[in-house]
Amino acid sequence: MKLKFLADVDVEKPIIDFLTHKGFDVKWVTDLDKRMLDTKLFEIANREKRILITNDKDFGEIVFFQKKIIYGIILFRVKGKKHRRKLIY
């Protein structure tokens, strides 16, 4: 099974490019609708069985406190680090 990702608007383009170059199936919300609501992101991720990648801590709160179900989520937040450093981690 090939991993598929849905990257939130706050995920840096070089990270999208890196994942795509590595052969992953990545949809970037910036290419779909920059103003997409979080609920729509959850819907797409679940329907298409994509792991949501975000820098936004609000998604963690939605998942844990509101008990929203999502196919998968990666909070890609490395404090004070630019995208080049994130790719190293």
ROSEGU-612044 format. One record per residue (C-alpha): residue number from 0; residue in one letter; x, y, z. Coordinates in nm, 4 decimals, decimal comma. Layout:
<drenkol num="NUM" residuo="a" x="X" y="Y" z="Z"/>
...
REM end
This chain:
<drenkol num="0" residuo="m" x="0,0000" y="0,0000" z="0,0000"/>
<drenkol num="1" residuo="k" x="0,1406" y="0,3370" z="-0,1020"/>
<drenkol num="2" residuo="l" x="0,1242" y="0,6178" z="0,1519"/>
<drenkol num="3" residuo="k" x="-0,0852" y="0,9149" z="0,0443"/>
<drenkol num="4" residuo="f" x="-0,0697" y="1,2569" z="0,2030"/>
<drenkol num="5" residuo="l" x="-0,2848" y="1,5677" z="0,2190"/>
<drenkol num="6" residuo="a" x="-0,0629" y="1,8646" z="0,3050"/>
<drenkol num="7" residuo="d" x="-0,2198" y="2,1671" z="0,4717"/>
<drenkol num="8" residuo="v" x="-0,1542" y="2,5176" z="0,3340"/>
<drenkol num="9" residuo="d" x="0,1031" y="2,5833" z="0,6065"/>
<drenkol num="10" residuo="v" x="0,3340" y="2,3041" z="0,4887"/>
<drenkol num="11" residuo="e" x="0,6245" y="2,4566" z="0,3008"/>
<drenkol num="12" residuo="k" x="0,6548" y="2,3938" z="-0,0762"/>
<drenkol num="13" residuo="p" x="1,0070" y="2,2430" z="-0,0506"/>
<drenkol num="14" residuo="i" x="0,8610" y="1,9745" z="0,1778"/>
<drenkol num="15" residuo="i" x="0,5859" y="1,9020" z="-0,0773"/>
<drenkol num="16" residuo="d" x="0,8500" y="1,8820" z="-0,3509"/>
<drenkol num="17" residuo="f" x="1,0691" y="1,6510" z="-0,1412"/>
<drenkol num="18" residuo="l" x="0,7836" y="1,4076" z="-0,0712"/>
<drenkol num="19" residuo="t" x="0,6714" y="1,4120" z="-0,4341"/>
<drenkol num="20" residuo="h" x="1,0285" y="1,3527" z="-0,5527"/>
<drenkol num="21" residuo="k" x="1,0483" y="1,0526" z="-0,3176"/>
<drenkol num="22" residuo="g" x="0,7456" y="0,9057" z="-0,4958"/>
<drenkol num="23" residuo="f" x="0,4721" y="0,9785" z="-0,2444"/>
<drenkol num="24" residuo="d" x="0,1220" y="1,0725" z="-0,3579"/>
<drenkol num="25" residuo="v" x="0,0804" y="1,4240" z="-0,2176"/>
<drenkol num="26" residuo="k" x="-0,2112" y="1,6641" z="-0,2550"/>
<drenkol num="27" residuo="w" x="-0,1374" y="2,0156" z="-0,1339"/>
<drenkol num="28" residuo="v" x="-0,4342" y="2,2167" z="-0,0100"/>
<drenkol num="29" residuo="t" x="-0,2755" y="2,5294" z="-0,1590"/>
<drenkol num="30" residuo="d" x="-0,3363" y="2,3777" z="-0,5041"/>
<drenkol num="31" residuo="l" x="-0,6965" y="2,2853" z="-0,4177"/>
<drenkol num="32" residuo="d" x="-0,8412" y="2,5725" z="-0,2129"/>
<drenkol num="33" residuo="k" x="-0,6327" y="2,7968" z="0,0139"/>
<drenkol num="34" residuo="r" x="-0,9402" y="2,8818" z="0,2215"/>
<drenkol num="35" residuo="m" x="-1,0548" y="2,5255" z="0,2767"/>
<drenkol num="36" residuo="l" x="-1,2141" y="2,4694" z="0,6161"/>
<drenkol num="37" residuo="d" x="-1,0569" y="2,2232" z="0,8563"/>
<drenkol num="38" residuo="t" x="-1,3701" y="2,0072" z="0,8428"/>
<drenkol num="39" residuo="k" x="-1,3289" y="1,9744" z="0,4651"/>
<drenkol num="40" residuo="l" x="-0,9640" y="1,8731" z="0,5109"/>
<drenkol num="41" residuo="f" x="-1,0739" y="1,5970" z="0,7475"/>
<drenkol num="42" residuo="e" x="-1,3377" y="1,4850" z="0,4986"/>
<drenkol num="43" residuo="i" x="-1,0903" y="1,4626" z="0,2084"/>
<drenkol num="44" residuo="a" x="-0,8241" y="1,2894" z="0,4186"/>
<drenkol num="45" residuo="n" x="-1,0713" y="1,0262" z="0,5366"/>
<drenkol num="46" residuo="r" x="-1,2437" y="0,9731" z="0,2017"/>
<drenkol num="47" residuo="e" x="-0,9164" y="0,9387" z="0,0103"/>
<drenkol num="48" residuo="k" x="-0,7325" y="0,7596" z="0,2942"/>
<drenkol num="49" residuo="r" x="-0,4658" y="1,0286" z="0,3127"/>
<drenkol num="50" residuo="i" x="-0,2486" y="1,1208" z="0,6085"/>
<drenkol num="51" residuo="l" x="-0,2883" y="1,4892" z="0,6881"/>
<drenkol num="52" residuo="i" x="0,0391" y="1,6796" z="0,7259"/>
<drenkol num="53" residuo="t" x="0,0174" y="2,0144" z="0,9032"/>
<drenkol num="54" residuo="n" x="0,2087" y="2,2654" z="1,1118"/>
<drenkol num="55" residuo="d" x="-0,1174" y="2,3725" z="1,2778"/>
<drenkol num="56" residuo="k" x="-0,1636" y="2,2583" z="1,6385"/>
<drenkol num="57" residuo="d" x="-0,5387" y="2,3184" z="1,6067"/>
<drenkol num="58" residuo="f" x="-0,5731" y="1,9847" z="1,4281"/>
<drenkol num="59" residuo="g" x="-0,4349" y="1,8016" z="1,7290"/>
<drenkol num="60" residuo="e" x="-0,6896" y="1,9752" z="1,9467"/>
<drenkol num="61" residuo="i" x="-0,9697" y="1,8838" z="1,7053"/>
<drenkol num="62" residuo="v" x="-0,8652" y="1,5187" z="1,7056"/>
<drenkol num="63" residuo="f" x="-0,8126" y="1,4837" z="2,0796"/>
<drenkol num="64" residuo="f" x="-1,0668" y="1,7190" z="2,2334"/>
<drenkol num="65" residuo="q" x="-1,3485" y="1,7024" z="1,9795"/>
<drenkol num="66" residuo="k" x="-1,2857" y="1,3306" z="1,9181"/>
<drenkol num="67" residuo="k" x="-1,2868" y="1,3760" z="1,5393"/>
<drenkol num="68" residuo="i" x="-1,1756" y="1,0680" z="1,3540"/>
<drenkol num="69" residuo="i" x="-0,9134" y="1,1079" z="1,0842"/>
<drenkol num="70" residuo="y" x="-0,7290" y="0,8552" z="0,8722"/>
<drenkol num="71" residuo="g" x="-0,3952" y="0,9834" z="0,9991"/>
<drenkol num="72" residuo="i" x="-0,2232" y="1,3056" z="1,0977"/>
<drenkol num="73" residuo="i" x="0,1347" y="1,4267" z="1,1257"/>
<drenkol num="74" residuo="l" x="0,1936" y="1,7477" z="1,3167"/>
<drenkol num="75" residuo="f" x="0,5085" y="1,8580" z="1,1390"/>
<drenkol num="76" residuo="r" x="0,6083" y="2,1336" z="1,3754"/>
<drenkol num="77" residuo="v" x="0,9712" y="2,1811" z="1,4676"/>
<drenkol num="78" residuo="k" x="0,9941" y="2,4973" z="1,6734"/>
<drenkol num="79" residuo="g" x="1,2114" y="2,7633" z="1,5201"/>
<drenkol num="80" residuo="k" x="1,3215" y="2,5439" z="1,2305"/>
<drenkol num="81" residuo="k" x="1,2965" y="2,6264" z="0,8633"/>
<drenkol num="82" residuo="h" x="1,1924" y="2,3667" z="0,6078"/>
<drenkol num="83" residuo="r" x="1,5535" y="2,2591" z="0,5406"/>
<drenkol num="84" residuo="r" x="1,5981" y="2,1588" z="0,9046"/>
<drenkol num="85" residuo="k" x="1,2588" y="1,9838" z="0,9086"/>
<drenkol num="86" residuo="l" x="1,3693" y="1,7641" z="0,6198"/>
<drenkol num="87" residuo="i" x="1,6725" y="1,6522" z="0,8233"/>
<drenkol num="88" residuo="y" x="1,4589" y="1,5445" z="1,1182"/>
REM end
